[in-house]
Amino acid sequence: MATMILLPSGSSSVSSHWIPVGEATVHEALASDDNATSYAKCNDASESMIIEYANPPVAEANIDTIDSVRFLSSGKAVHRTDPSLVRIGYQVPSGNSVEQVSYDAHRTNFETINGTARPYADGSSAAWSYANLEALELIVIKILTIEVYLSYLALQVTYTEAVAADNATFFGANF
């Protein structure tokens, strides 16, 4: 199996309470795992943002099957003792369960939390397709009011590579 990483390519329906730091937009702030250099922050309950992913770095012809998709994240709570909670789920395609993520309280270090590998695009039986990868969207919803800094929110796609055609046989002759 092989893997590829999808980085945020845009954002829609972003609450004004999600503030980018170090970049002009929230999706740019979530595109690199650079911790305190750039991040998106929020401290208001129920505020949401939708992050878009597109342009997979592996061509469709090079993929036989898409085995699973999961989110990769880095974040922290900036409270002295309490964690910060967010819910992360697939907006497009829909059907997979939303995951609640708890980032530990820490003034300097960001914590890596990776989501569950999802083998189905709809959460139950539909195989992932390349078209799904080109249209993926995650929704992030802040829970409670303990401020969170999210530095990274990417998608890891595990896939089986397509087998290259054997060109040794041409018109019935072996070369």
C-alpha positions as CSV (number, residue, x, y, z in Angstrom):
1,M,0.0,0.0,0.0
2,A,1.0,3.6,-0.7
3,T,-0.1,6.8,0.9
4,M,-0.5,10.4,-0.2
5,I,-1.3,13.6,1.8
6,L,-4.0,16.0,0.7
7,L,-3.5,19.5,2.0
8,P,-6.3,22.2,2.4
9,S,-7.0,24.0,-0.9
10,G,-9.7,26.3,0.2
11,S,-12.3,27.0,2.9
12,S,-15.9,27.9,2.8
13,S,-18.5,28.8,5.5
14,V,-15.8,29.8,8.0
15,S,-17.1,31.5,11.1
16,S,-15.4,34.8,11.8
17,H,-14.5,33.3,15.2
18,W,-11.9,31.0,13.5
19,I,-9.0,33.4,13.1
20,P,-5.9,32.6,10.9
21,V,-2.6,33.5,12.5
22,G,0.6,33.8,10.3
23,E,-1.4,33.4,7.0
24,A,-4.1,35.3,5.3
25,T,-6.7,32.5,5.3
26,V,-7.7,29.6,7.6
27,H,-6.9,27.0,5.0
28,E,-3.4,28.3,4.4
29,A,-2.8,28.3,8.2
30,L,-3.7,24.6,8.3
31,A,-1.6,23.5,5.3
32,S,1.7,23.0,7.0
33,D,2.7,21.3,10.3
34,D,4.7,24.3,11.5
35,N,3.2,24.7,14.9
36,A,3.3,28.2,16.2
37,T,4.3,29.8,12.9
38,S,0.8,29.5,11.4
39,Y,-2.4,28.2,12.9
40,A,-6.2,28.8,13.1
41,K,-7.5,29.7,16.6
42,C,-11.0,29.8,18.1
43,N,-12.4,30.0,21.6
44,D,-16.2,30.2,21.0
45,A,-18.5,27.2,21.3
46,S,-20.3,25.9,18.2
47,E,-18.2,27.9,15.7
48,S,-17.4,26.0,12.6
49,M,-15.3,26.0,9.4
50,I,-15.4,23.9,6.3
51,I,-12.0,23.0,4.9
52,E,-11.8,22.0,1.2
53,Y,-9.3,19.5,-0.3
54,A,-8.7,19.0,-4.0
55,N,-6.0,18.2,-6.5
56,P,-4.7,14.9,-5.2
57,P,-0.9,14.6,-5.8
58,V,-1.2,11.1,-7.4
59,A,-2.9,10.8,-10.8
60,E,-6.0,8.7,-11.0
61,A,-4.4,6.3,-13.5
62,N,-1.8,5.4,-10.8
63,I,-4.4,4.3,-8.3
64,D,-6.0,0.8,-8.4
65,T,-8.1,1.2,-5.2
66,I,-8.5,3.7,-2.4
67,D,-8.3,1.8,0.8
68,S,-8.9,4.4,3.5
69,V,-8.9,8.1,4.3
70,R,-8.2,9.7,7.7
71,F,-7.5,13.2,8.9
72,L,-4.1,14.2,10.4
73,S,-4.1,17.1,12.8
74,S,-1.9,19.1,15.1
75,G,-3.2,21.4,17.8
76,K,-3.2,22.5,21.4
77,A,-5.3,24.0,24.1
78,V,-3.9,27.2,25.5
79,H,-5.5,26.8,28.9
80,R,-3.3,26.0,31.9
81,T,-5.2,22.8,32.9
82,D,-8.1,22.0,30.6
83,P,-8.1,20.5,27.2
84,S,-9.8,22.0,24.1
85,L,-12.4,20.0,22.3
86,V,-13.4,20.1,18.6
87,R,-15.4,17.8,16.4
88,I,-14.0,16.9,13.0
89,G,-16.1,15.2,10.4
90,Y,-16.5,14.7,6.6
91,Q,-18.8,17.3,5.1
92,V,-18.3,15.9,1.6
93,P,-18.8,13.0,1.2
94,S,-21.3,12.6,4.1
95,G,-22.0,9.5,6.1
96,N,-18.9,9.0,8.2
97,S,-19.1,9.5,11.9
98,V,-17.9,12.8,13.4
99,E,-14.9,12.4,15.7
100,Q,-14.5,14.4,18.9
101,V,-10.9,15.4,19.4
102,S,-9.3,16.6,22.7
103,Y,-6.1,18.6,22.5
104,D,-4.2,18.7,25.8
105,A,-3.6,21.9,27.7
106,H,-0.1,23.0,26.9
107,R,1.4,26.5,26.5
108,T,4.1,25.6,23.9
109,N,3.8,22.1,22.4
110,F,1.3,21.0,19.7
111,E,-0.2,17.6,20.0
112,T,-0.7,15.3,17.0
113,I,-4.1,13.6,16.8
114,N,-5.0,11.5,13.8
115,G,-8.5,10.4,12.9
116,T,-9.8,6.9,12.3
117,A,-9.0,5.4,8.9
118,R,-12.3,5.4,7.1
119,P,-12.5,2.5,4.5
120,Y,-15.8,3.7,3.0
121,A,-16.7,7.1,1.6
122,D,-20.3,6.9,3.0
123,G,-19.4,5.3,6.3
124,S,-20.9,1.9,5.5
125,S,-20.4,0.4,2.1
126,A,-19.5,2.8,-0.8
127,A,-15.9,2.5,-1.9
128,W,-13.8,5.6,-2.1
129,S,-13.4,7.0,-5.6
130,Y,-11.0,9.5,-7.1
131,A,-13.9,11.9,-7.6
132,N,-14.4,11.7,-3.8
133,L,-10.8,12.8,-3.3
134,E,-11.2,15.7,-5.6
135,A,-14.2,17.0,-3.7
136,L,-13.3,16.2,0.0
137,E,-14.4,18.7,2.7
138,L,-13.9,18.5,6.4
139,I,-16.0,20.4,8.9
140,V,-14.5,21.5,12.2
141,I,-16.8,22.5,15.1
142,K,-15.4,24.1,18.3
143,I,-16.8,22.6,21.5
144,L,-17.0,24.7,24.6
145,T,-14.9,27.9,25.1
146,I,-11.4,26.8,25.9
147,E,-9.3,28.2,23.1
148,V,-7.7,25.9,20.6
149,Y,-4.8,26.4,18.1
150,L,-5.0,24.1,15.1
151,S,-1.7,24.1,13.2
152,Y,-2.3,21.3,10.7
153,L,-5.3,19.6,9.2
154,A,-4.5,17.3,6.3
155,L,-5.9,14.1,4.9
156,Q,-4.0,10.9,4.6
157,V,-5.1,8.6,1.7
158,T,-4.0,5.0,1.7
159,Y,-4.3,3.3,-1.7
160,T,-3.2,0.4,-3.7
161,E,-1.1,1.4,-6.7
162,A,-2.2,0.4,-10.2
163,V,-0.1,-2.2,-11.8
164,A,1.7,-1.0,-14.9
165,A,0.8,-2.8,-18.1
166,D,3.4,-5.4,-19.3
167,N,4.8,-4.1,-22.6
168,A,6.9,-7.2,-23.1
169,T,4.2,-8.9,-25.2
170,F,3.5,-7.0,-28.3
171,F,1.4,-8.5,-31.1
172,G,2.0,-12.0,-29.6
173,A,5.8,-11.7,-29.6
174,N,8.0,-11.6,-26.6
175,F,10.9,-9.2,-26.7
